[in-house]
């Protein structure tokens, strides 16, 4: 009672709360907690209709038009009702005014509540949409985090692999040092060259009294760091030199395993500073700047192909001697597929005379080669006072006669 100004207010409130819509809506909300969308929409439409009815009837005047359909005494009845109404005006008019005031307050309040409900439903729908977007983003974020974790795992594995390769290189160096220090001494050694060319060069320097760690070298067309290398044996004994390789795909390997050497990703030519095309073939050690030579190799071996063509800067042998050596290296190794004689002719032998020159003196064939030696190369070096000390069936090994005469 304390919440209402009079009994009439309480009665009106109880009437509103007794409406079927109120009970149905409460039951729907108190049921599963998730009323159907169509059912709630129906309730809202019904409430809106009833609010319209309330708005229409919210004014409740005490004065109403009085009529009577009874003949004869109708006028008397109307007069009597008017007298009664006027006599009871002091009672009826305040009640009607109060009722109208109450209706005027309740009707817009219910209307505002309905608007709030509709706005709330719209906002809830937007919130559900936003939640769906966030869940999709969370799903993508989770997938991205998994990919990042996978990349981190792969990086760790790559780091471990790099450590294994370094340890393997260290173990090989230690093994080589152990073999050198064994009872067999110089004679206990392992070749990494194609046909033992490094061992022949090692024997020449051994007989001439040159320690292996002092056997500097210039390797033109270095190719692999270890396998098929005519200079890796001397590197493993502590020597160092310059490796020139035009194929950029081999540079990282050379830098990793031959860290003491100077690695030049350039193409050897008679003149420095030019840009030339370098043809990378699918066969190991056959890449060349000589297009005709590349096509000839492919013609002889159809399984070969040019897999890439790169532009490489040229550098001359004389410039390499001048820029990277304080004195002429002990060993000059040349493996540049068809350009050997051209490079030899560009060298200033009056100024630079390596002790040992190793180079290929047979043409490329996909089979065992015999009786096809490049005698023009042999003749040229003999003209420069070099003697062909050995021929391995692939490479010729020349020694400077001027240095042999001093021994």
Beta strands, then each sheet from edge to edge (+ up, - down):
strand 1: 217-220
strand 2: 241-244
strand 3: 262-264
strand 4: 267-268
strand 5: 275-281
strand 6: 306-315
strand 7: 331-334
strand 8: 356-360
strand 9: 386-391
strand 10: 395-400
sheet 1: 3+ 2+ 1+ 7+ 8+ 10- 9+
sheet 2: 4+ 6+ 5-
end
